[in-house]
């Protein structure tokens, strides 16, 4: 089985221009103070032996622009919630030539809602946050020379810094968890606790002298998950933290659970 994901961008609003031809930037295109959306449509199935396609991406593009964009236009005019329009979009794409797996709606580059075709009763809400911190990778189980050889510059005795990005992925009933509440909870439990800290020296979780773990990006993701998951469960009935992803650079990230 294969999964193919196609991203379709489009604008909704009084100035949106349906004559646009730039599918990469969005069509209909933004021509004024319009709303810009990004939809990621994932299909799953077997690849055709003749065409080499799971599905022709042009079929996805046409379906989104012919069936889904009008739903967004109507939804904006009628004041519907994004989750409601997302559910309608999943239904509108159910007849694609390949089995629809999920649809993910990006309301901003950093905030998205995803709904699976097989379960339209819940959404996965994601929002990104950032914080800055220093850390040093130095394992007490290795010699100084082994640490230098393994970690290189990351073993610098004075440590080094990263501008981390954190993205919790929360499964919940549509519209059950306001984004502002997720932001406030994540800010309190994670950002305030670790922002502008030396992780090895200022936090118990990453101080190996006190039983903490090395602040690798893999361990950071696990620690953050273990901190946020129970707090979210106490705060919002039915909301479940599925995963946390942490980027230490734009090229390196880790997710927990994987």
TORTI-667648 format. One line per field, with one value per residue: x, y, z of N, C-alpha, C in turn. Coordinates in Angstrom, 2 decimals, padded with zeros to 5 digits, always signed. Each point is the difference from the previous one (the first is absolute). Layout:
! TORTI-667648
n.c1 = c(X, ...)
n.c2 = c(Y, ...)
n.c3 = c(Z, ...)
ca.c1 = c(X, ...)
ca.c2 = c(Y, ...)
ca.c3 = c(Z, ...)
c.c1 = c(X, ...)
c.c2 = c(Y, ...)
c.c3 = c(Z, ...)
//
This chain:
! TORTI-667648
n.c1 = c(+000.84, -000.50, +000.60, -000.87, +000.75, -001.08, +000.80, -001.16, +000.45, -000.77, -000.60, -000.56, -000.82, -000.37, +001.30, -000.32, +001.07, -001.11, +000.46, +000.41, +001.27, +000.36, -000.05, +001.29, -000.24, -000.86, -001.07, -001.01, +000.52, +000.87, -001.00, -000.30, -000.86, +000.41, -000.69, +001.20, -000.30, +000.39, -000.30, +000.30, -000.15, -000.23, +000.47, -000.65, +000.91, -000.31, +001.24, -000.53, -000.01, -001.01, -000.73, +000.21, -001.28, -000.03, +000.16, -000.65, +001.07, -000.14, -000.32, +001.04, +000.83, -000.52, +000.10, +001.19, +000.40, -000.48, +000.42, +001.27, +000.58, -001.05, +000.41, +001.25, -000.37, -000.82, +001.00, +000.83, -000.85, -000.16, +001.31, +000.17, +000.18, +001.32, -000.27, -001.06, +000.71, +000.90, -000.98, -000.56, +001.22, +000.12, -001.27, +000.39, +001.02, -001.06, -000.42, +001.14, +000.73, +000.70, +000.16, -000.90, +001.19, +000.39, -000.52, +001.05, -000.66, +000.81, -000.37, +001.20, +001.20, -000.58, -001.21, -000.32, -001.01, +000.03, -000.69, -000.14, +000.05, +000.77, +000.32, -001.23, +000.15, +001.27, +000.77, +001.10, +000.12, +000.68, +000.90, +000.75, +001.04, +000.63, +001.23, +000.79, +000.99, +000.84, +000.90, +000.38, +000.54, -000.12, +000.28, -000.48, -000.62, +000.41, +001.19, +000.84, +000.94, -000.69, -000.24, +001.25, +000.37, -000.89, +000.14, +001.31, -000.43, -000.91, +001.28, -000.09, +001.04, -000.04, -000.22, -001.15, -000.49, -001.32, -000.58, -000.55, -000.62, -001.15, -000.45, -000.93, -000.36, -001.17, -000.45, -001.08, -001.14, -000.57, +000.78, +000.46, +001.14, -000.36, +000.45, -000.68, -000.82, +000.15, -000.08, -000.99, -000.52, +000.28, -000.41, -000.98, -000.34, +000.18, -000.60, -000.83, -000.12, +000.12, -000.78, +001.06, +000.08, +000.95, -000.39, +001.31, +000.07, -001.03, +000.00, -000.89, -000.88, +000.91, -000.07, +000.99, +000.47, -001.21, +000.52, +000.33, -000.48, +000.82, +000.22, +000.00, -000.16, +000.50, +000.91, +000.30, -000.19, +000.69, +000.93, -000.05, +000.00, +000.93, +000.43, -000.20, +000.23, +000.54, +000.69, +000.17, +000.28, +000.67, +000.52, +000.07, -001.22, +000.60, +000.76, +000.67, +001.12, -000.02, +000.59, +001.29, +000.18, +001.32, +000.17, +001.25, -000.18, +000.01, +001.13, -000.19, -000.81, -000.69, -000.71, -000.86, -000.65, +000.90)
n.c2 = c(-001.20, +001.01, +001.08, +000.74, +001.07, +000.70, +001.07, +000.53, +001.12, +000.79, +001.02, +000.55, +000.72, +001.24, -000.07, -001.20, -000.29, -000.50, +001.10, -000.05, -000.08, +000.73, -001.28, +000.32, +001.23, -000.58, -000.77, +000.89, +001.08, +000.36, +000.88, -000.25, +000.47, -001.03, -001.11, -000.37, -001.10, -001.04, -000.84, -000.91, -000.56, -000.99, -000.76, -001.14, -000.79, -000.76, -000.06, +000.75, -001.24, +000.57, +000.79, -000.90, +000.32, +000.54, +001.27, +000.44, +000.73, +000.01, -001.26, -000.01, +000.63, -000.71, -001.09, +000.43, +000.39, -001.15, -000.84, +000.22, +000.68, -000.45, -001.11, +000.36, +000.29, -001.04, -000.75, +000.73, -000.03, -001.30, +000.25, -001.00, -001.01, +000.16, -000.53, +000.81, +001.00, -000.33, -000.23, +001.12, +000.49, -000.67, +000.35, +001.23, -000.47, -000.51, +000.65, +000.41, -000.09, +000.57, -000.96, +000.87, +000.44, +001.23, +001.05, +000.75, +000.83, +000.77, +000.45, -000.34, +000.50, +000.36, +000.13, -001.26, -000.45, -001.23, -000.52, -001.18, -000.57, -000.83, +001.19, +000.36, -000.74, -000.10, +000.94, +000.13, +000.71, +000.77, +000.41, +000.89, -000.24, +001.04, -000.43, +000.71, -000.86, -000.18, -000.80, -001.06, -000.66, -000.61, -001.23, -000.12, -000.75, +001.11, -000.30, +000.93, -000.85, -000.99, +000.84, +000.41, -001.29, -000.32, +000.99, -000.02, +000.99, -000.97, -000.40, +001.15, +000.11, +001.09, -001.04, -000.10, +000.91, -000.11, +000.35, -000.60, -000.92, +000.19, -001.21, +000.29, -001.26, +000.62, -001.20, +000.56, +000.17, +000.13, +001.06, -001.15, +000.23, +001.15, +000.53, +001.02, -001.01, -000.57, +001.21, +000.33, -001.19, +000.02, +001.25, -000.35, -001.10, +000.57, +000.99, +000.33, -001.32, +000.18, +001.02, +000.29, -001.33, -000.32, -000.84, -000.18, +001.30, +000.39, -001.22, -000.50, +000.18, +000.98, -000.04, -000.56, +001.05, +000.33, -000.87, +001.17, +000.33, -000.47, +001.30, -001.23, +000.27, -001.24, +000.24, +001.13, -000.63, -000.99, +000.80, +000.70, -001.15, -000.50, +001.23, +000.10, -001.29, -000.17, +001.12, -000.42, -001.21, +000.66, +000.72, -000.97, -000.30, -001.13, +001.02, -000.53, +000.12, +000.04, +001.20, +000.09, +001.00, -000.19, +001.24, -000.47, -000.40, +000.73, -000.62, +000.22, -001.06, -000.11, -001.13, +000.23, -001.17, -000.88)
n.c3 = c(+000.00, -000.66, +000.47, -000.65, +000.22, -000.28, -000.10, +000.37, -000.57, +000.76, -000.58, +001.07, -000.73, +000.24, +000.28, +000.52, -000.74, -000.50, -000.61, +001.26, -000.34, +001.07, -000.31, -000.15, -000.43, -000.85, -000.23, +000.17, -000.58, +000.94, +000.00, +001.24, +000.89, -000.72, +000.17, +000.43, -000.69, +000.74, -000.97, +000.90, -001.18, +000.86, -000.98, +000.17, -000.53, -001.04, -000.43, -000.97, -000.48, -000.64, +000.81, +000.96, -000.16, +001.19, -000.30, -001.04, +000.29, -001.32, +000.28, +000.84, -000.83, -000.99, +000.73, +000.42, -001.20, -000.50, +000.97, +000.31, -000.97, -000.71, +000.61, -000.31, -001.24, -000.05, +000.44, -000.75, -001.02, +000.32, +000.15, -000.85, +000.83, +000.10, +001.19, +000.01, -000.51, +000.91, +000.86, -000.41, +000.15, +001.14, +000.24, -000.35, +000.70, +000.59, -001.10, +000.55, -001.11, +000.99, +000.89, +000.45, +000.43, -000.35, +000.64, -000.28, +000.79, -000.74, +001.20, +000.46, -000.27, +001.16, -000.52, +000.35, -000.75, +000.49, -001.02, +000.59, -001.19, +000.72, +000.46, -000.33, +001.10, -000.42, +000.51, -000.73, +001.11, -000.85, +000.89, -000.62, +000.80, +000.54, +000.26, +000.77, -000.20, +001.00, -000.54, +000.67, -001.02, +001.18, -000.42, +001.24, -000.89, -000.61, -000.49, +000.47, -000.33, +000.56, +000.99, -000.02, -000.11, +000.93, +000.87, -000.19, -000.79, -000.07, +000.10, -000.64, +000.83, -000.74, -000.78, -000.60, -000.84, +000.15, -001.12, +001.04, -000.74, +000.63, -000.37, +000.93, -000.07, +000.06, +000.37, -000.57, +000.62, -001.19, +000.08, +000.50, -000.63, +000.54, -001.11, +000.47, +000.28, -001.20, -000.52, +000.81, -000.23, -001.30, +000.01, +000.82, -000.66, -001.19, -000.64, +000.98, -000.03, -001.32, -000.24, -000.77, -000.03, +000.87, -000.93, -000.19, +000.13, -000.78, -000.52, +000.83, -000.95, -000.20, +001.31, -000.69, +000.66, -000.40, -000.84, -000.57, -001.17, -000.91, -000.17, -000.51, -001.28, -000.06, +000.97, -000.64, -001.15, +000.53, +000.50, -001.12, -000.69, +000.80, -000.24, -001.32, -000.28, +001.22, -000.24, -001.26, +000.46, +000.95, -000.97, -000.91, +000.37, -000.32, +000.39, -001.03, +000.68, -001.32, -000.15, +000.28, -000.84, +000.10, -000.51, -000.14, -001.26, -001.11, +000.31, +001.31, +000.07, +001.12, -000.13, +000.99, +000.01, -000.48)
ca.c1 = c(-000.84, +000.70, -000.74, +000.39, -000.56, +000.02, -000.32, -000.74, -000.14, -001.02, -000.46, -001.44, -000.25, -000.56, +000.99, +000.62, -000.07, -000.07, +000.74, +001.40, +000.54, +001.14, -000.47, +000.91, -000.31, -001.42, -000.96, +000.01, +001.12, -000.26, +000.14, -000.27, -000.04, -000.75, +000.48, +000.78, -000.05, +000.77, -000.63, +000.82, -000.88, +000.77, -000.71, +000.74, -000.42, +001.02, +000.43, -000.40, +001.17, +000.19, +000.30, +000.92, -000.68, -001.04, -001.08, +000.48, -000.14, -000.92, -001.35, -000.13, -000.11, -001.33, -001.01, +000.07, -000.44, -001.40, -000.93, +000.35, +000.09, -001.34, -000.37, +000.68, -000.66, -001.26, +000.30, +000.43, -001.16, -000.99, +000.61, +000.20, +001.31, +000.89, -000.19, -001.21, +000.31, +000.93, -000.79, -000.68, +001.02, +000.29, -001.10, +000.03, +001.14, -000.10, -000.15, +001.23, +000.29, +000.73, -000.61, +000.41, +000.48, -000.21, +000.11, +000.58, -000.24, +000.89, -000.61, +001.19, +001.13, +000.40, -001.18, -000.75, -000.96, +000.01, -001.09, +000.13, -001.23, -000.59, -000.50, -000.34, -000.51, +001.08, +001.03, +001.30, +000.35, +001.42, +000.42, +001.44, +000.52, +001.46, +000.72, +001.46, +000.66, +001.34, +000.20, +001.26, -000.11, +001.16, -000.49, +000.88, +000.40, +001.11, +001.16, +000.03, +000.40, -001.12, -001.02, +000.43, -000.05, -001.38, -000.87, +000.66, -000.23, -001.08, +000.60, +000.65, -000.21, -000.87, -001.30, -000.33, -001.42, -000.91, -001.36, -000.82, -001.41, -000.75, -001.35, -000.86, -001.10, -001.04, -001.24, -001.14, -001.22, +000.06, -000.35, -000.08, +001.13, +000.38, +001.43, +000.56, +000.24, +001.19, +001.16, +000.28, +000.48, +001.34, +000.88, +000.27, +000.63, +001.25, +000.79, +000.49, +000.90, +001.27, +000.48, +001.17, +000.66, +001.01, -000.78, +000.76, +000.30, -001.12, -001.22, +000.20, -000.23, +001.17, +001.22, +000.34, +000.50, -001.18, -000.83, -000.63, +000.48, +000.72, -000.94, -000.04, -001.33, -000.86, -000.42, -000.82, -001.36, -000.63, -000.24, -001.10, -001.23, -000.34, -000.48, -001.23, -001.11, -000.90, -000.62, -001.07, -001.08, -000.70, -000.61, -001.05, -000.52, -000.07, +001.14, +001.13, +001.24, +000.46, +001.42, +000.67, +001.17, +000.91, +001.07, +001.11, +000.32, -000.98, +000.35, +000.03, -001.10, -000.34, -001.38, -000.29, +000.46, +000.39)
ca.c2 = c(+001.20, +001.28, +001.21, +001.18, +001.23, +001.14, +001.27, +000.93, +001.30, +000.83, +001.16, +000.24, +001.38, +000.82, +000.33, -001.23, -000.01, -001.38, -000.12, -000.29, -001.24, -000.40, -000.97, -000.09, +001.08, -000.04, +000.29, +001.45, +000.69, +001.16, +001.27, +001.07, -000.54, -001.25, -001.08, -000.99, -001.31, -001.09, -001.28, -001.16, -001.13, -001.24, -001.17, -001.23, -001.09, -000.66, +000.74, -000.61, -000.57, +000.63, +001.43, +000.28, +000.92, -000.36, +000.85, +001.16, +001.16, +000.97, -000.34, +000.60, +001.45, +000.33, -000.29, +001.03, +001.31, -000.06, -000.43, +000.44, +001.45, +000.58, -000.24, +001.02, +001.29, +000.00, -000.07, +001.32, +000.89, -000.41, -000.02, -001.36, -000.25, -000.75, -001.44, -000.35, +000.03, -001.11, -001.23, +000.04, -000.20, -001.43, -000.62, +000.39, -000.65, -001.45, -000.72, +000.03, -001.31, -000.82, +000.09, +001.16, -000.35, +001.12, +001.36, +000.88, +001.40, +000.97, +001.31, +000.85, -000.92, -000.60, -000.55, -000.82, -001.00, -001.16, -000.94, -001.25, -000.41, -001.11, +000.49, +001.41, +000.50, +000.68, +000.66, +000.18, +001.42, +000.25, +001.40, +000.09, +000.95, +000.01, +000.45, -000.04, -000.62, -000.56, -001.34, -000.67, -001.45, -000.62, -001.17, -000.43, -001.39, -000.02, +000.80, +001.32, -000.16, -000.61, +001.03, +000.94, -000.67, -000.27, +001.18, +001.10, +001.34, -000.04, -000.32, +001.21, +000.07, +001.12, -000.21, +000.77, +000.30, -000.27, +000.55, -001.20, +000.11, -001.09, -000.15, -001.06, -000.48, -000.37, -000.53, +000.40, +000.24, +001.30, +001.22, -000.26, +000.62, +001.26, +000.15, +000.84, -000.83, -000.80, +000.89, +000.36, -001.19, -000.30, +001.06, -000.18, -001.29, -000.23, +001.17, +000.73, -000.84, -000.30, +001.10, +000.75, -000.77, -001.00, -001.18, -000.89, +000.61, +000.73, -000.81, -001.32, -001.04, -000.23, +000.04, -001.41, -000.14, -000.16, -001.07, +000.40, -000.63, +000.90, +000.83, -000.19, +000.37, -001.15, +000.00, +001.19, -000.31, -000.92, +000.72, +000.94, -000.79, -000.50, +001.13, +000.60, -000.95, -000.08, +001.31, +000.15, -000.91, +000.61, +001.27, -000.13, -001.36, -000.54, +000.43, -000.91, +000.38, -001.14, +000.05, +001.30, +000.10, +001.08, +000.30, +000.79, +000.85, -000.29, -001.27, -001.11, -000.03, -001.30, -000.09, -001.03, -001.28, +000.05)
ca.c3 = c(+000.00, -000.05, +000.34, -000.76, +000.55, -000.89, +000.62, -000.86, +000.65, -000.64, +000.76, +000.08, +000.37, -001.07, -001.02, -000.51, -001.46, -000.49, -001.25, +000.30, -000.55, +000.82, +000.98, +001.14, +000.94, +000.31, -001.05, -000.22, +000.61, +000.85, -000.72, +000.97, +001.35, -000.04, +000.88, -000.74, +000.64, -000.58, +000.27, -000.34, -000.23, -000.04, -000.51, +000.24, -000.87, -000.79, -001.18, -001.27, -000.66, -001.30, +000.11, +001.10, +000.91, +000.96, -000.48, -000.75, +000.88, -000.61, +000.46, +001.34, -000.19, -000.52, +001.02, +001.03, -000.51, -000.43, +001.05, +001.35, +000.10, +000.26, +001.40, +000.79, -000.28, +000.75, +001.42, +000.45, -000.03, +001.00, +001.33, +000.50, +000.58, -000.89, +000.13, -000.74, -001.43, -000.25, -000.11, -001.29, -001.03, -000.02, -000.71, -001.41, -000.66, +000.22, -001.26, -000.79, -000.58, +000.97, +001.32, +000.78, +001.33, +000.92, -000.53, +001.00, -000.32, +000.64, +000.16, -000.10, -000.19, +001.27, +000.67, -000.94, +000.44, -000.89, +000.22, -000.75, -000.68, +000.74, +001.29, -000.15, +001.29, +000.70, -000.80, +000.63, -000.03, +000.21, +000.05, +000.27, +000.96, -000.02, +001.19, -000.16, +001.16, -000.19, +000.54, -000.31, -000.08, +000.65, +000.71, +001.10, -000.22, -000.95, +000.38, -000.63, -001.39, -000.72, -000.15, -001.04, -001.29, -000.36, -000.07, -000.71, +000.53, +000.98, +001.29, +000.50, +001.46, +000.36, -000.60, -001.20, +000.02, -001.11, -000.03, -000.17, -000.36, +000.62, -000.56, +000.51, -000.84, +000.96, -000.57, +000.80, -000.74, -000.69, +000.74, +001.44, +000.69, -000.64, -000.22, +001.06, +001.18, -000.28, +000.05, +001.38, +000.70, -000.49, +000.48, +001.42, +000.34, -000.74, -000.41, +001.16, +000.80, -000.67, -000.83, +000.47, +001.05, -000.37, +000.35, +000.90, +001.29, +000.60, +000.05, +000.60, -001.01, -000.85, +000.82, +000.22, +001.38, +000.85, -000.56, -001.26, -001.23, -000.89, -000.77, -001.45, -000.49, +000.22, +001.39, +000.24, -000.45, +000.95, +001.25, -000.21, -000.08, +001.33, +000.80, -000.50, -000.15, +001.15, +000.24, -000.97, +000.38, +001.13, -000.41, -001.00, -000.10, -001.35, -000.81, +000.21, -000.68, -000.79, -000.36, +000.00, -000.87, +000.36, -000.95, +000.55, -001.16, -001.04, -000.65, +000.95, +000.96, +000.56, +000.46, +001.01, -000.51, -001.40)
c.c1 = c(+000.88, -000.92, +000.55, -000.71, +000.18, -000.42, -000.65, -000.20, -001.02, -000.40, -001.51, -000.20, -000.45, +000.98, +000.63, -000.24, +000.07, +000.76, +001.46, +000.44, +001.16, -000.48, +000.89, -000.36, -001.47, -000.87, -001.37, +001.09, -000.45, +000.25, -000.26, +000.05, -000.89, +000.57, +000.70, +000.00, +000.90, -000.64, +000.94, -000.89, +000.85, -000.90, +000.89, -000.51, +001.17, +000.32, -000.41, +001.24, +000.30, +000.46, +001.07, -000.60, -000.82, -001.27, +000.63, -000.22, -000.92, -001.43, -000.24, -000.18, -001.41, -001.07, +000.01, -000.58, -001.48, -000.96, +000.27, +000.04, -001.38, -000.47, +000.66, -000.63, -001.28, +000.25, +000.43, -001.18, -000.99, +000.57, +000.15, +001.40, +000.89, -000.20, -001.23, +000.26, +000.96, -000.76, -000.75, +000.99, +000.36, -001.10, +000.04, +001.10, -000.08, -000.05, +001.23, +000.32, +000.83, -000.60, +000.56, +000.42, -000.27, +000.10, +000.50, -000.11, +000.97, -000.70, +001.05, +001.15, +000.35, -001.15, -000.83, -000.97, +000.02, -001.14, +000.21, -001.33, -000.73, -000.57, -000.23, -000.60, +001.07, +000.91, +001.31, +000.39, +001.49, +000.25, +001.48, +000.31, +001.51, +000.55, +001.49, +000.61, +001.38, +000.03, +001.40, -000.25, +001.29, -000.52, +000.95, +000.46, +001.19, +001.15, -000.08, +000.35, -001.13, -001.12, +000.37, -000.12, -001.46, -000.79, +000.64, -000.25, -001.11, +000.49, +000.74, -000.28, -000.92, -001.41, -000.17, -001.52, -000.75, -001.25, -000.92, -001.42, -000.70, -001.39, -000.72, -001.09, -001.04, -001.22, -001.15, -001.24, +000.10, -000.51, -000.09, +001.10, +000.37, +001.51, +000.65, +000.31, +001.20, +001.25, +000.36, +000.60, +001.42, +000.99, +000.37, +000.84, +001.38, +000.80, +000.55, +001.02, +001.38, +000.57, +001.13, +000.63, +001.18, -000.58, +000.72, +000.08, -001.21, -001.27, +000.32, -000.08, +001.25, +001.32, +000.36, +000.54, -001.14, -000.96, -000.73, +000.61, +000.75, -000.99, +000.19, -001.41, -000.98, -000.55, -000.86, -001.45, -000.71, -000.34, -001.19, -001.34, -000.44, -000.48, -001.39, -001.18, -000.90, -000.69, -001.16, -001.19, -000.80, -000.80, -001.22, -000.42, -000.09, +001.13, +001.21, +001.20, +000.52, +001.50, +000.51, +001.20, +000.80, +001.06, +001.10, +000.62, -001.08, +000.28, -000.08, -001.16, -000.18, -001.44, -000.12, -001.49, +000.24, -001.04)
c.c2 = c(+001.25, +001.11, +001.15, +001.21, +001.14, +001.25, +000.92, +001.29, +000.84, +001.13, +000.09, +001.45, +000.82, +000.31, -001.23, -000.13, -001.43, -000.18, -000.36, -001.34, -000.54, -000.93, -000.12, +001.04, +000.03, +000.42, -000.51, +000.69, +001.18, +001.27, +001.19, -000.59, -001.23, -000.97, -001.04, -001.31, -000.98, -001.31, -001.12, -001.23, -001.25, -001.15, -001.23, -001.10, -000.62, +000.85, -000.75, -000.46, +000.68, +001.45, +000.31, +000.93, -000.75, +000.75, +001.16, +001.24, +001.06, -000.28, +000.56, +001.50, +000.39, -000.18, +001.08, +001.31, +000.00, -000.26, +000.63, +001.52, +000.63, -000.22, +001.04, +001.37, +000.10, +000.00, +001.33, +000.95, -000.31, -000.06, -001.39, -000.15, -000.73, -001.51, -000.46, -000.03, -001.12, -001.31, -000.04, -000.29, -001.48, -000.73, +000.30, -000.70, -001.53, -000.78, +000.09, -001.40, -000.92, +000.25, +001.19, -000.46, +001.12, +001.31, +000.88, +001.44, +000.89, +001.35, +001.10, -000.95, -000.80, -000.70, -000.78, -000.91, -001.14, -000.93, -001.22, -000.35, -001.07, +000.42, +001.50, +000.59, +000.75, +000.71, -000.06, +001.46, +000.15, +001.51, +000.03, +001.13, +000.04, +000.43, -000.12, -000.59, -000.47, -001.43, -000.49, -001.50, -000.61, -001.14, -000.40, -001.45, -000.12, +000.84, +001.36, -000.11, -000.61, +001.02, +000.99, -000.61, -000.19, +001.28, +001.20, +001.33, +000.03, -000.36, +001.20, +000.17, +001.12, -000.16, +000.81, +000.12, -000.41, +000.87, -001.17, +000.38, -001.25, -000.06, -001.17, -000.34, -000.60, -000.52, +000.34, +000.06, +001.36, +001.13, -000.22, +000.68, +001.29, +000.13, +000.83, -000.81, -000.90, +000.86, +000.35, -001.17, -000.33, +001.04, -000.21, -001.24, -000.16, +001.29, +000.74, -000.80, -000.15, +001.15, +000.76, -000.65, -000.75, -001.32, -000.90, +000.55, +000.59, -000.83, -001.39, -001.09, -000.34, +000.14, -001.44, -000.23, -000.26, -001.03, +000.38, -000.71, +001.04, +000.80, -000.10, +000.35, -001.16, +000.00, +001.21, -000.27, -000.90, +000.70, +000.95, -000.73, -000.43, +001.12, +000.46, -000.96, -000.06, +001.32, +000.24, -000.88, +000.56, +001.22, -000.19, -001.45, -000.42, +000.43, -000.85, +000.53, -001.22, +000.00, +001.42, -000.10, +001.22, +000.12, +000.73, +000.88, -000.30, -001.31, -001.19, +000.12, -001.42, +000.05, -001.11, +000.04, +000.08, -000.61)
c.c3 = c(+000.00, +000.51, -000.82, +000.60, -000.98, +000.77, -001.02, +000.78, -000.76, +000.94, -000.05, +000.44, -001.19, -001.12, -000.64, -001.49, -000.52, -001.31, +000.23, -000.56, +000.85, +001.11, +001.21, +001.05, +000.38, -001.16, +000.45, +000.81, +000.85, -000.80, +000.91, +001.39, +000.05, +001.03, -000.85, +000.79, -000.74, +000.44, -000.45, -000.04, -000.14, -000.43, +000.18, -000.92, -000.73, -001.24, -001.25, -000.77, -001.33, +000.15, +001.02, +001.04, +001.04, -000.37, -000.76, +000.87, -000.59, +000.42, +001.39, -000.12, -000.45, +001.07, +001.09, -000.51, -000.42, +001.16, +001.36, +000.12, +000.19, +001.44, +000.91, -000.20, +000.82, +001.50, +000.58, +000.06, +001.12, +001.41, +000.59, +000.58, -001.00, +000.07, -000.77, -001.49, -000.36, -000.15, -001.33, -001.14, -000.12, -000.76, -001.49, -000.77, +000.10, -001.30, -000.90, -000.53, +000.91, +001.38, +000.77, +001.39, +001.00, -000.76, +001.14, -000.48, +000.78, +000.00, +000.02, -000.30, +001.25, +000.73, -001.02, +000.72, -001.02, +000.37, -000.88, -000.63, +000.79, +001.35, -000.09, +001.27, +000.78, -001.01, +000.78, -000.20, +000.30, +000.02, +000.39, +000.96, -000.15, +001.35, -000.29, +001.27, -000.40, +000.53, -000.34, -000.03, +000.54, +000.86, +001.12, -000.15, -000.95, +000.54, -000.69, -001.48, -000.82, -000.21, -001.10, -001.38, -000.46, -000.29, -000.71, +000.65, +001.05, +001.40, +000.59, +001.50, +000.43, -000.56, -001.28, -000.06, -001.25, +000.15, -000.34, -000.46, +000.52, -000.59, +000.68, -001.00, +000.93, -000.74, +000.93, -000.88, -000.69, +000.88, +001.51, +000.79, -000.72, -000.12, +001.11, +001.25, -000.19, +000.09, +001.44, +000.77, -000.42, +000.46, +001.46, +000.29, -000.66, -000.18, +001.20, +000.79, -000.63, -000.83, +000.69, +001.24, -000.60, +000.45, +000.97, +001.42, +000.71, +000.12, +000.55, -001.07, -000.80, +000.75, +000.35, +001.40, +000.97, -000.56, -001.27, -001.19, -000.83, -000.84, -001.51, -000.47, +000.18, +001.44, +000.34, -000.41, +000.99, +001.32, -000.14, -000.08, +001.39, +000.92, -000.45, +000.00, +001.23, +000.31, -000.96, +000.37, +001.17, -000.43, -000.88, -000.14, -001.46, -000.91, +000.36, -000.78, -000.74, -000.19, +000.23, -000.92, +000.41, -001.09, +000.74, -001.09, -001.04, -000.73, +000.92, +000.97, +000.51, +000.49, +001.03, +000.34, -001.50, -000.92)
//
